[in-house]
């Protein structure tokens, strides 16, 4: 004998299954402005005291995402200006930040 299911029974079963599906957790994204100027000043102050730094010296142990991004952009900008040199000896090794001597005026 074939299985006979009423439409209302089928809909009720589907509703029960759907009710068991957990709702996705939604995260609210809050925009935060980057502080590249502040990060630049912090890096320059640290390099005034020491000739060489590592990444964690600049960002700290538990930086916020906005601090990581601000610092990374500041490092790239300072390297582009010739104020410092960035090195990473190998994959997954610390990023080394080295002060460059001032360039003579042209």
C-alpha positions as a Markdown table, in Angstrom:
| # | Residue | x | y | z |
|---|---|---|---|---|
| 1 | Unk | 0.0 | 0.0 | 0.0 |
| 2 | Unk | 1.5 | 3.4 | -1.0 |
| 3 | Unk | 2.3 | 6.0 | 1.7 |
| 4 | Unk | -0.4 | 8.7 | 1.8 |
| 5 | Unk | 0.4 | 12.0 | 3.4 |
| 6 | Unk | -2.0 | 14.9 | 3.7 |
| 7 | Unk | -0.8 | 18.3 | 2.6 |
| 8 | Unk | -1.5 | 19.8 | 6.0 |
| 9 | Unk | 0.5 | 17.1 | 7.7 |
| 10 | Unk | 3.4 | 17.7 | 5.3 |
| 11 | Unk | 3.4 | 21.5 | 5.9 |
| 12 | Unk | 3.2 | 21.0 | 9.7 |
| 13 | Unk | 6.2 | 18.6 | 9.5 |
| 14 | Unk | 8.2 | 21.1 | 7.4 |
| 15 | Unk | 7.4 | 23.9 | 9.9 |
| 16 | Unk | 8.7 | 21.8 | 12.7 |
| 17 | Unk | 11.9 | 21.1 | 10.9 |
| 18 | Unk | 12.4 | 24.8 | 10.0 |
| 19 | Unk | 11.8 | 25.8 | 13.6 |
| 20 | Unk | 14.8 | 23.6 | 14.6 |
| 21 | Unk | 17.2 | 25.4 | 12.3 |
| 22 | Unk | 19.2 | 27.9 | 14.4 |
| 23 | Unk | 19.0 | 31.5 | 13.3 |
| 24 | Unk | 22.4 | 32.8 | 12.0 |
| 25 | Unk | 24.2 | 35.1 | 14.3 |
| 26 | Unk | 24.5 | 38.5 | 12.7 |
| 27 | Unk | 27.3 | 40.8 | 13.5 |
| 28 | Unk | 27.0 | 44.5 | 13.3 |
| 29 | Unk | 29.8 | 46.3 | 11.6 |
| 30 | Unk | 30.7 | 49.6 | 13.1 |
| 31 | Unk | 33.0 | 51.7 | 11.0 |
| 32 | Unk | 36.0 | 53.1 | 12.8 |
| 33 | Unk | 38.3 | 55.7 | 11.3 |
| 34 | Unk | 41.9 | 54.7 | 10.8 |
| 35 | Unk | 44.5 | 56.7 | 12.8 |
| 36 | Unk | 47.4 | 56.6 | 10.4 |
| 37 | Unk | 48.8 | 59.9 | 11.6 |
| 38 | Unk | 48.8 | 58.7 | 15.2 |
| 39 | Unk | 50.5 | 55.4 | 14.2 |
| 40 | Unk | 53.1 | 57.4 | 12.2 |
| 41 | Unk | 53.9 | 59.5 | 15.2 |
| 42 | Unk | 54.1 | 56.4 | 17.5 |
| 43 | Unk | 56.5 | 54.7 | 15.0 |
| 44 | Unk | 58.7 | 57.7 | 14.7 |
| 45 | Unk | 58.9 | 58.2 | 18.5 |
| 46 | Unk | 59.9 | 54.5 | 18.9 |
| 47 | Unk | 62.5 | 54.7 | 16.2 |
| 48 | Unk | 63.9 | 57.9 | 17.8 |
| 49 | Unk | 64.7 | 55.7 | 20.8 |
| 50 | Unk | 65.7 | 52.5 | 19.0 |
| 51 | Unk | 67.3 | 51.7 | 15.7 |
| 52 | Unk | 65.3 | 48.5 | 15.1 |
| 53 | Unk | 61.9 | 47.3 | 16.1 |
| 54 | Unk | 59.7 | 44.3 | 15.5 |
| 55 | Unk | 56.0 | 44.4 | 14.5 |
| 56 | Unk | 54.8 | 43.6 | 18.1 |
| 57 | Unk | 56.9 | 46.5 | 19.5 |
| 58 | Unk | 54.8 | 48.8 | 17.4 |
| 59 | Unk | 51.3 | 47.3 | 17.6 |
| 60 | Unk | 51.5 | 45.7 | 21.1 |
| 61 | Unk | 50.3 | 42.3 | 22.2 |
| 62 | Unk | 46.5 | 42.6 | 21.6 |
| 63 | Unk | 45.9 | 45.3 | 19.0 |
| 64 | Unk | 42.5 | 46.1 | 17.7 |
| 65 | Unk | 42.0 | 45.6 | 13.9 |
| 66 | Unk | 41.9 | 49.4 | 13.4 |
| 67 | Unk | 45.3 | 49.7 | 15.1 |
| 68 | Unk | 46.8 | 46.9 | 12.9 |
| 69 | Unk | 45.6 | 48.6 | 9.8 |
| 70 | Unk | 46.6 | 52.1 | 10.8 |
| 71 | Unk | 50.1 | 50.8 | 11.8 |
| 72 | Unk | 50.6 | 48.8 | 8.6 |
| 73 | Unk | 49.6 | 51.8 | 6.4 |
| 74 | Unk | 51.9 | 54.1 | 8.4 |
| 75 | Unk | 54.8 | 51.7 | 8.0 |
| 76 | Unk | 54.3 | 51.5 | 4.3 |
| 77 | Unk | 54.1 | 55.2 | 4.0 |
| 78 | Unk | 57.2 | 55.8 | 6.1 |
| 79 | Unk | 59.1 | 53.1 | 4.0 |
| 80 | Unk | 58.0 | 54.9 | 0.8 |
| 81 | Unk | 59.4 | 58.2 | 2.2 |
| 82 | Unk | 62.7 | 56.5 | 3.0 |
| 83 | Unk | 62.3 | 57.0 | 6.7 |
| 84 | Unk | 62.6 | 53.3 | 7.5 |
| 85 | Unk | 63.3 | 49.9 | 6.0 |
| 86 | Unk | 61.0 | 46.9 | 6.4 |
| 87 | Unk | 62.4 | 43.4 | 6.3 |
| 88 | Unk | 60.9 | 40.0 | 6.8 |
| 89 | Unk | 63.6 | 37.3 | 6.8 |
| 90 | Unk | 61.2 | 34.5 | 5.8 |
| 91 | Unk | 57.5 | 33.5 | 5.7 |
| 92 | Unk | 55.8 | 33.8 | 9.0 |
| 93 | Unk | 58.8 | 35.4 | 10.6 |
| 94 | Unk | 58.6 | 38.8 | 12.4 |
| 95 | Unk | 58.6 | 42.0 | 10.4 |
| 96 | Unk | 61.7 | 44.0 | 11.2 |
| 97 | Unk | 61.5 | 47.8 | 11.1 |
| 98 | Unk | 64.8 | 49.6 | 10.9 |
| 99 | Unk | 65.4 | 53.3 | 11.1 |
| 100 | Unk | 67.1 | 54.8 | 8.0 |
| 101 | Unk | 69.5 | 57.7 | 8.4 |
| 102 | Unk | 68.1 | 61.0 | 7.2 |
| 103 | Unk | 68.8 | 61.8 | 3.5 |
| 104 | Unk | 70.9 | 64.8 | 2.7 |
| 105 | Unk | 68.9 | 67.7 | 1.3 |
| 106 | Unk | 69.2 | 68.0 | -2.5 |
